[in-house]
Every structure is written in C-alpha cells, then in structure tokens.
Amino acid sequence: MVEVNVARLRELRRHRVLSMRDLEQRSGVSYNTIWRLENGLTGAHPRTLRKLADVLDVDPSELLKEEED
C-alpha cells in the first residue's frame, strides 16, 4: 500500500467535476475506497492508484504523498 496525497486526489476529482460516484463508475474503484482515500483513512494499492490516475488523466505519481524530510 502507498500513501495518497488526499488533497491532490480531491482537487483533481473536483477539477474534472466528478463526484465520488462518478469516479467510482469510471474507474471501477469502489465508492467506499475512494471515500477512505480522500479522508486519509487508508493507503492505496498501486493498481487502484493507476485506475484513479487514468480517469483523472494524470500520472499515478501525482497522487502519491510526498515524503517529508
């Protein structure tokens, strides 16, 4: 599991005017998983990250939480 940049995920979803349900339908990732990711309650499997990134039209690395020094 990898840590997701929750603010970036939410920002990209809203920028594309997608609800969590829309993102669920387009990506095949469950609503509950998207909700938990956006609220920082869970990390994502790389496969899940790729599915979300494909729908949001970004590289999966843009959804990763950056390491703090």
Protein Blocks (a to p, Z undefined) as FASTA:
>chain_A
ZZddfklmmmmmmmnopafklmmmmnopafklmmmmmnopaccdfklmmmmmmmnopafk
lmpccddZZ
